[in-house]
């Protein structure tokens, strides 16, 4: 039996998995330590040389969205008149430890951080993805993929089949899968061998290469990956979707001044009116950013409550 959800609520080593191909993408950011700095010196503290420390914008999400997050850090830095540093998050505790001021995180760890007293972060805004399936709302799906030649045609056919997921601290790859399986009437042991891939892009390739039968992938990540890799798209098929779920928020650490939180939110919401921002939004399949509050993530809380009540909180959990 796996420890399940509770063991993932902190930071630490759970967030430190960096695969070689992910590292290559992070290095493309162009600055030592996988950081990119924009704007002029400004921040909450002081550096060793007596300058204002930069704000840190941490990403905990898929690497194929790094260009978008770099763009967001740049725009927020310009609006605040300071320097914003894009960093790859190591631990969700960084928001409380003063090591991350802004960031993009999955809705599941957002819920965990919001449970702390005081809450560690505050949601600012979330993307509204392009396409009719999203109905102008800040939601996304977890698309269930198989190889194009797979006999699997629906989620109910997954019994005994091998499965890949990104990581246990992911709603799109983990929690919503458990919730959907419970809703189907499945119980621990329903799936065959389960592989933790580390991140969605690797899970996609495990399916494409035939190493596993299926996976549930964040629909935004999958859309970008299949658009940018047509041959990969030819080898895969979507057989269903879990969700919708409220999409990952841009958050601010609670220690930031209220004025700065408001300014950062204004930047995000205003991007849809800026023609210069449209190419980067289009790259991320984003129509616009919408303001969101804590209650928007009650759907994830309800899914967590369901799987906890069912006693099935980990995809690697086996039957009793």
Sine and cosine of phi, psi and omega as CSV:
sin_phi,cos_phi,sin_psi,cos_psi,sin_omega,cos_omega
0.00,0.00,0.63,-0.77,0.04,-1.00
-1.00,0.03,0.44,-0.90,0.03,-1.00
-0.89,0.45,-0.44,0.90,0.11,-0.99
0.99,0.15,-0.41,-0.91,-0.17,-0.99
-0.87,0.50,-0.69,0.72,-0.17,-0.99
-0.87,0.50,-0.56,0.83,-0.06,-1.00
-0.95,0.33,-0.18,0.98,-0.09,-1.00
-0.98,-0.21,0.07,1.00,-0.16,-0.99
-0.99,0.16,-0.23,0.97,0.06,-1.00
-1.00,-0.07,-0.30,-0.96,0.04,-1.00
-0.97,-0.25,-0.77,-0.64,0.10,-0.99
0.98,0.19,-0.52,-0.85,-0.21,-0.98
-0.89,0.46,-0.42,0.91,-0.02,-1.00
-0.85,0.53,-0.39,0.92,-0.07,-1.00
-0.98,-0.21,0.17,0.99,-0.18,-0.98
-0.96,-0.28,0.19,0.98,-0.02,-1.00
-0.98,0.21,0.93,-0.36,0.02,-1.00
-0.82,-0.57,0.97,-0.23,0.00,-1.00
-0.96,0.28,0.39,-0.92,-0.05,-1.00
-0.82,0.57,-0.68,0.74,-0.02,-1.00
-0.94,0.33,-0.49,0.87,0.11,-0.99
-0.93,0.38,-0.67,0.75,0.02,-1.00
-0.86,0.52,-0.66,0.75,0.01,-1.00
-0.86,0.51,-0.66,0.75,0.00,-1.00
-0.93,0.37,-0.60,0.80,0.01,-1.00
-0.92,0.38,-0.59,0.81,0.02,-1.00
-0.91,0.42,-0.42,0.91,0.04,-1.00
-0.90,0.44,-0.25,0.97,0.07,-1.00
-0.89,0.45,-0.42,0.91,0.21,-0.98
1.00,-0.06,0.04,1.00,-0.02,-1.00
-0.76,-0.65,0.47,-0.88,0.00,-1.00
-0.84,0.55,0.56,-0.83,0.04,-1.00
0.96,0.29,0.29,0.96,0.02,-1.00
0.87,0.49,0.63,0.78,0.01,-1.00
-0.87,-0.49,0.47,-0.88,0.19,-0.98
-0.76,-0.64,0.73,-0.68,-0.07,-1.00
-0.91,-0.41,0.69,-0.72,-0.01,-1.00
-0.71,-0.71,0.37,-0.93,0.08,-1.00
0.99,0.17,-0.35,-0.93,-0.05,-1.00
-0.94,-0.34,0.37,-0.93,-0.05,-1.00
-0.83,0.56,0.73,-0.68,0.02,-1.00
-0.12,-0.99,0.42,-0.91,0.07,-1.00
0.26,-0.97,-0.22,-0.98,-0.10,-1.00
-1.00,-0.02,-0.39,0.92,-0.04,-1.00
-0.80,-0.60,-0.35,-0.94,0.00,-1.00
-0.81,-0.59,0.58,-0.81,0.10,-1.00
-0.99,0.12,0.11,-0.99,-0.03,-1.00
-0.89,0.45,-0.46,0.89,-0.01,-1.00
-1.00,-0.02,0.21,0.98,0.10,-0.99
1.00,0.04,0.07,1.00,0.04,-1.00
-1.00,0.04,0.33,-0.94,0.11,-0.99
-0.89,0.45,0.74,-0.67,0.02,-1.00
-0.95,0.31,0.53,-0.85,0.04,-1.00
-0.96,0.27,0.38,-0.93,0.23,-0.97
-0.96,0.28,0.52,-0.86,0.02,-1.00
-0.93,-0.38,0.81,-0.58,0.05,-1.00
-0.96,-0.29,0.94,-0.34,-0.11,-0.99
-0.98,-0.19,0.71,-0.70,0.11,-0.99
-0.95,-0.32,0.73,-0.69,0.08,-1.00
-0.90,-0.44,0.23,0.97,-0.15,-0.99
-0.94,-0.35,-0.14,-0.99,-0.18,-0.98
-0.88,0.47,0.65,-0.76,-0.04,-1.00
-0.92,0.40,-0.36,0.93,0.01,-1.00
-0.96,0.28,-0.04,1.00,0.10,-1.00
-0.98,-0.21,0.08,1.00,-0.04,-1.00
-0.83,0.55,-0.65,0.76,0.03,-1.00
-0.86,0.51,-0.59,0.81,0.02,-1.00
-0.93,0.37,-0.68,0.73,-0.03,-1.00
-0.93,0.36,-0.56,0.83,0.09,-1.00
-0.90,0.44,-0.65,0.76,0.03,-1.00
-0.90,0.44,-0.68,0.73,0.01,-1.00
-0.89,0.46,-0.68,0.73,0.03,-1.00
-0.87,0.49,-0.65,0.76,0.00,-1.00
-0.89,0.45,-0.73,0.68,-0.05,-1.00
-0.92,0.40,-0.65,0.76,0.03,-1.00
-0.91,0.42,-0.65,0.76,0.05,-1.00
-0.87,0.50,-0.66,0.75,0.02,-1.00
-0.89,0.45,-0.68,0.73,-0.04,-1.00
-0.92,0.39,-0.62,0.78,-0.04,-1.00
-0.99,0.12,-0.16,0.99,0.00,-1.00
0.94,0.35,0.52,0.85,-0.05,-1.00
-0.62,-0.79,-0.19,-0.98,-0.02,-1.00
-0.97,-0.23,0.75,-0.66,0.05,-1.00
-0.87,-0.50,0.73,-0.69,-0.09,-1.00
-0.94,-0.35,0.87,-0.49,0.06,-1.00
-1.00,0.08,0.83,-0.55,-0.02,-1.00
-0.77,-0.64,0.42,-0.91,0.11,-0.99
-1.00,0.02,0.87,-0.50,-0.07,-1.00
-0.91,0.42,0.62,-0.79,0.04,-1.00
-0.96,-0.29,-0.54,0.84,-0.08,-1.00
-0.45,-0.89,0.65,-0.76,0.05,-1.00
-0.91,0.42,-0.34,0.94,0.05,-1.00
-0.91,0.41,-0.25,0.97,-0.02,-1.00
-0.86,0.50,-0.47,0.88,0.01,-1.00
-0.92,0.39,-0.57,0.82,0.02,-1.00
-0.99,0.10,-0.41,0.91,-0.07,-1.00
-1.00,0.01,0.07,1.00,0.00,-1.00
0.98,0.22,0.25,0.97,-0.01,-1.00
-0.99,-0.13,-0.15,0.99,0.06,-1.00
-0.60,-0.80,0.76,-0.65,-0.03,-1.00
-0.96,-0.28,-0.59,0.81,0.04,-1.00
-0.72,-0.70,0.25,-0.97,0.04,-1.00
0.06,-1.00,0.09,-1.00,0.12,-0.99
-0.86,-0.52,0.82,-0.57,-0.04,-1.00
-0.69,-0.72,0.38,-0.93,0.08,-1.00
-0.90,0.43,0.45,-0.89,0.01,-1.00
-0.89,0.46,-0.49,0.87,0.00,-1.00
-0.92,0.40,-0.82,0.57,0.08,-1.00
-0.90,0.44,-0.45,0.89,0.11,-0.99
-0.86,0.52,-0.73,0.69,0.00,-1.00
-0.86,0.51,-0.67,0.74,0.04,-1.00
-0.87,0.49,-0.74,0.68,-0.04,-1.00
-0.92,0.40,-0.54,0.84,0.01,-1.00
-0.94,0.34,-0.34,0.94,0.02,-1.00
-0.96,0.27,-0.35,0.94,-0.05,-1.00
-0.94,0.33,0.42,-0.91,-0.01,-1.00
-0.83,-0.56,0.93,-0.37,-0.02,1.00
-0.96,0.29,0.31,-0.95,0.05,-1.00
-0.83,0.56,0.62,-0.78,-0.07,-1.00
-0.97,0.23,-0.47,0.88,-0.06,-1.00
-0.63,-0.77,0.26,-0.96,0.06,-1.00
-0.78,-0.63,0.75,-0.66,0.03,-1.00
-0.96,0.29,0.67,-0.74,0.01,-1.00
-0.97,-0.24,-0.82,0.57,-0.05,-1.00
-0.36,-0.93,0.27,-0.96,0.01,-1.00
-0.60,-0.80,0.50,-0.87,-0.03,-1.00
-0.95,0.31,0.60,-0.80,0.22,-0.98
-0.97,-0.22,0.90,-0.43,-0.11,-0.99
-0.98,0.19,0.40,-0.91,0.02,-1.00
-0.98,0.21,0.52,-0.85,0.05,-1.00
0.90,-0.44,0.56,-0.83,-0.06,-1.00
-0.90,0.43,-0.43,0.90,-0.05,-1.00
-0.90,0.43,-0.37,0.93,-0.04,-1.00
-1.00,-0.02,-0.21,0.98,0.14,-0.99
0.79,0.62,0.57,0.82,0.05,-1.00
0.94,0.35,0.33,0.94,-0.03,-1.00
-0.92,-0.39,0.43,-0.90,0.04,-1.00
-0.99,0.16,0.94,0.35,-0.02,-1.00
-0.75,-0.66,0.23,-0.97,0.11,-0.99
-0.51,-0.86,0.10,-1.00,0.00,-1.00
-0.84,-0.54,0.25,-0.97,0.21,-0.98
-0.93,-0.37,0.96,-0.29,-0.06,-1.00
-0.99,0.11,0.76,-0.65,-0.01,-1.00
-1.00,0.01,0.87,-0.49,-0.08,-1.00
-0.91,-0.40,0.51,-0.86,0.13,-0.99
-0.66,-0.75,0.17,-0.99,0.12,-0.99
-0.91,0.41,0.45,-0.89,-0.05,-1.00
-0.87,0.50,-0.46,0.89,-0.04,-1.00
-0.99,-0.17,0.22,0.98,-0.02,-1.00
-0.95,0.30,0.58,-0.81,0.09,-1.00
-0.97,0.23,-0.14,0.99,-0.02,-1.00
-0.96,0.29,0.79,-0.61,-0.04,-1.00
-0.85,-0.53,-0.17,0.98,-0.02,-1.00
-0.39,-0.92,0.37,-0.93,-0.04,-1.00
-0.83,0.55,-0.52,0.85,0.01,-1.00
-0.89,0.45,-0.34,0.94,0.00,-1.00
-0.99,0.15,0.01,1.00,-0.09,-1.00
-0.98,0.18,-0.08,1.00,-0.03,-1.00
-0.82,0.57,0.83,-0.55,0.02,-1.00
0.98,0.21,0.00,1.00,-0.05,-1.00
-1.00,0.03,0.50,-0.86,0.02,-1.00
-0.96,0.26,0.48,-0.88,-0.20,-0.98
-0.61,-0.79,0.60,-0.80,0.12,-0.99
-0.87,-0.50,0.61,-0.79,0.11,-0.99
-0.66,-0.75,0.34,-0.94,-0.10,-0.99
-0.96,0.29,-0.86,0.51,-0.01,-1.00
-0.25,-0.97,0.37,-0.93,-0.05,-1.00
-0.93,0.38,-0.36,0.93,0.00,-1.00
-1.00,0.04,0.33,0.94,-0.01,-1.00
-0.94,-0.35,0.76,-0.65,0.11,-0.99
-0.96,0.30,-0.75,0.66,-0.10,-1.00
-0.91,0.42,-0.54,0.84,-0.04,-1.00
-1.00,-0.10,-0.33,0.95,-0.16,-0.99
-0.80,-0.60,-0.91,0.40,-0.15,-0.99
-0.90,0.44,-0.72,0.69,-0.04,-1.00
-0.93,0.36,-0.46,0.89,0.10,-1.00
-0.91,0.42,-0.75,0.67,0.04,-1.00
-0.86,0.51,-0.72,0.69,0.00,-1.00
-0.85,0.52,-0.71,0.70,-0.04,-1.00
-0.92,0.38,-0.60,0.80,0.05,-1.00
-0.92,0.39,-0.66,0.75,0.06,-1.00
-0.88,0.48,-0.67,0.74,0.00,-1.00
-0.89,0.45,-0.48,0.88,0.06,-1.00
-0.97,0.23,-0.20,0.98,-0.07,-1.00
1.00,-0.08,0.09,1.00,0.01,-1.00
-0.97,0.23,0.31,-0.95,0.01,-1.00
-0.67,-0.75,0.20,-0.98,0.00,-1.00
-0.76,0.65,0.69,-0.73,-0.08,-1.00
0.99,-0.13,-0.11,0.99,0.01,-1.00
-0.88,0.47,-0.72,0.69,0.02,-1.00
-0.98,0.19,0.33,-0.94,0.14,-0.99
-0.99,0.14,-0.56,-0.83,0.01,-1.00
-0.85,0.52,0.68,-0.73,-0.03,-1.00
-0.89,-0.45,0.76,-0.65,-0.05,-1.00
-0.89,-0.45,0.78,-0.63,0.13,-0.99
-1.00,0.05,0.92,-0.38,-0.14,-0.99
-1.00,0.08,-0.42,0.91,-0.03,-1.00
0.97,-0.25,-0.67,0.74,0.10,-1.00
-0.31,-0.95,0.30,-0.95,-0.16,-0.99
-0.85,0.53,-0.66,0.75,-0.07,-1.00
-0.88,0.47,-0.55,0.83,0.07,-1.00
-0.96,0.30,-0.63,0.77,0.04,-1.00
-0.87,0.48,-0.65,0.76,0.04,-1.00
-0.84,0.54,-0.70,0.71,-0.05,-1.00
-0.96,0.28,-0.48,0.88,0.10,-0.99
-0.90,0.45,-0.63,0.78,0.06,-1.00
-0.93,0.36,-0.73,0.68,-0.03,-1.00
-0.87,0.50,-0.58,0.82,-0.02,-1.00
-0.99,0.12,-0.08,1.00,0.00,-1.00
0.99,0.14,0.18,0.98,0.00,-1.00
-0.95,0.31,-0.51,0.86,0.11,-0.99
-0.70,-0.71,0.26,-0.96,-0.06,-1.00
-0.99,0.15,-0.57,0.82,-0.16,-0.99
-0.35,-0.94,0.24,-0.97,0.07,-1.00
-0.32,-0.95,0.38,-0.92,0.12,-0.99
-0.95,-0.31,0.83,-0.55,-0.15,-0.99
-0.85,-0.53,0.72,-0.70,0.14,-0.99
-0.71,0.71,0.83,-0.55,-0.12,-0.99
-0.90,0.43,-0.50,0.87,0.07,-1.00
-0.94,0.35,-0.73,0.68,0.03,-1.00
-0.87,0.49,-0.70,0.72,-0.01,-1.00
-0.90,0.43,-0.67,0.74,0.00,-1.00
-0.87,0.49,-0.68,0.73,0.02,-1.00
-0.91,0.41,-0.70,0.72,-0.07,-1.00
-0.91,0.41,-0.68,0.74,-0.01,-1.00
-0.95,0.30,-0.54,0.84,0.08,-1.00
-0.90,0.43,-0.68,0.74,-0.09,-1.00
-1.00,0.09,-0.21,0.98,-0.01,-1.00
-0.73,-0.69,0.98,0.20,-0.08,-1.00
-0.84,0.54,-0.58,0.82,0.00,-1.00
-0.92,0.40,-0.58,0.81,0.07,-1.00
-0.89,0.45,-0.66,0.75,0.00,-1.00
-0.88,0.48,-0.61,0.79,-0.01,-1.00
-0.91,0.42,-0.42,0.91,-0.08,-1.00
-0.99,-0.10,0.06,1.00,-0.08,-1.00
-0.81,-0.59,0.33,-0.94,0.02,-1.00
-0.60,-0.80,0.67,-0.74,0.07,-1.00
-1.00,-0.05,0.81,-0.59,-0.06,-1.00
-0.95,-0.32,-0.04,1.00,-0.01,-1.00
0.15,-0.99,0.00,-1.00,-0.01,-1.00
-0.55,-0.83,0.60,-0.80,0.13,-0.99
-0.97,-0.23,0.66,-0.75,-0.03,-1.00
0.88,-0.48,-0.30,-0.96,0.19,0.98
-0.98,0.22,0.30,-0.96,0.07,-1.00
-0.73,-0.68,0.46,-0.89,0.09,-1.00
-0.89,0.46,0.73,-0.68,-0.14,-0.99
-0.97,0.23,0.28,-0.96,-0.08,-1.00
-0.86,0.50,0.73,-0.69,-0.02,-1.00
-1.00,0.00,0.40,-0.92,0.35,-0.94
-1.00,0.09,0.79,-0.61,-0.09,-1.00
-0.87,-0.49,0.35,-0.94,0.14,-0.99
-0.86,-0.52,0.65,-0.76,0.10,-1.00
-0.88,0.47,0.60,-0.80,-0.07,-1.00
-0.88,0.47,-0.40,0.92,-0.04,-1.00
-0.96,0.26,-0.21,0.98,0.01,-1.00
-0.92,0.38,0.57,-0.82,0.09,-1.00
-0.87,0.49,0.57,-0.82,-0.02,-1.00
-0.83,0.56,-0.63,0.78,-0.02,-1.00
-0.86,0.51,-0.68,0.74,-0.02,-1.00
-0.93,0.37,-0.60,0.80,0.05,-1.00
-0.88,0.47,-0.70,0.71,0.00,-1.00
-0.89,0.46,-0.66,0.75,-0.01,-1.00
-0.91,0.42,-0.66,0.75,0.02,-1.00
-0.90,0.44,-0.65,0.76,0.04,-1.00
-0.90,0.44,-0.66,0.75,0.02,-1.00
-0.87,0.49,-0.63,0.78,0.04,-1.00
-0.87,0.50,-0.76,0.65,-0.06,-1.00
-0.89,0.45,-0.74,0.67,-0.04,-1.00
-0.92,0.39,-0.52,0.85,-0.04,-1.00
-0.98,0.19,-0.16,0.99,-0.05,-1.00
-0.88,0.48,-0.54,0.84,-0.03,-1.00
-0.90,0.44,-0.39,0.92,0.00,-1.00
-1.00,-0.05,0.03,1.00,-0.06,-1.00
-0.96,-0.28,0.95,-0.30,-0.01,-1.00
-0.84,0.54,-0.51,0.86,-0.01,-1.00
-0.93,0.36,-0.36,0.93,0.00,-1.00
-1.00,0.08,-0.28,0.96,-0.14,-0.99
-0.87,0.50,-0.68,0.74,0.01,-1.00
-0.85,0.52,-0.63,0.77,-0.01,-1.00
-0.96,0.28,-0.61,0.79,0.09,-1.00
-0.88,0.47,-0.67,0.74,0.02,-1.00
-0.89,0.45,-0.62,0.79,0.05,-1.00
-0.84,0.55,-0.66,0.75,-0.01,-1.00
-1.00,0.05,0.15,0.99,-0.02,-1.00
0.86,0.51,0.58,0.81,-0.07,-1.00
-0.95,-0.30,0.79,-0.62,0.11,-0.99
-0.99,0.16,-0.72,0.70,-0.04,-1.00
-0.23,-0.97,0.11,-0.99,0.17,-0.99
-0.96,-0.30,0.67,-0.74,0.03,-1.00
-0.89,-0.45,0.61,-0.79,0.09,-1.00
-0.88,0.47,0.62,-0.78,0.07,-1.00
-0.70,-0.72,0.47,-0.88,0.08,-1.00
-0.86,-0.50,-0.02,-1.00,-0.07,-1.00
-0.86,0.50,-0.63,0.78,-0.07,-1.00
-0.90,0.44,-0.35,0.94,0.01,-1.00
-0.88,0.48,-0.37,0.93,-0.08,-1.00
-0.98,-0.19,0.28,0.96,0.08,-1.00
-0.92,0.40,-0.43,0.90,0.05,-1.00
-0.90,0.45,-0.62,0.78,0.02,-1.00
-0.94,0.35,-0.63,0.78,0.07,-1.00
-0.86,0.50,-0.66,0.75,0.00,-1.00
-0.91,0.41,-0.62,0.78,0.03,-1.00
-0.91,0.41,-0.66,0.75,0.06,-1.00
-0.86,0.51,-0.70,0.71,-0.01,-1.00
-0.88,0.48,-0.60,0.80,-0.01,-1.00
-0.91,0.41,-0.73,0.68,-0.04,-1.00
-0.95,0.31,-0.52,0.85,0.05,-1.00
-0.93,0.37,-0.63,0.78,0.04,-1.00
-0.91,0.40,-0.53,0.85,0.02,-1.00
-0.98,0.18,-0.20,0.98,-0.02,-1.00
0.96,0.28,0.40,0.92,-0.01,-1.00
-0.79,-0.61,1.00,-0.05,-0.13,-0.99
-0.90,-0.43,0.12,0.99,0.03,-1.00
-0.55,-0.83,0.69,-0.72,0.04,-1.00
-0.92,0.39,-0.38,0.93,0.02,-1.00
-1.00,0.03,0.00,1.00,0.01,-1.00
-0.92,0.38,0.68,-0.74,-0.02,-1.00
-0.97,-0.25,0.26,-0.97,0.02,-1.00
-0.91,0.41,0.54,-0.84,0.03,-1.00
-0.91,0.40,0.00,0.00,0.00,0.00
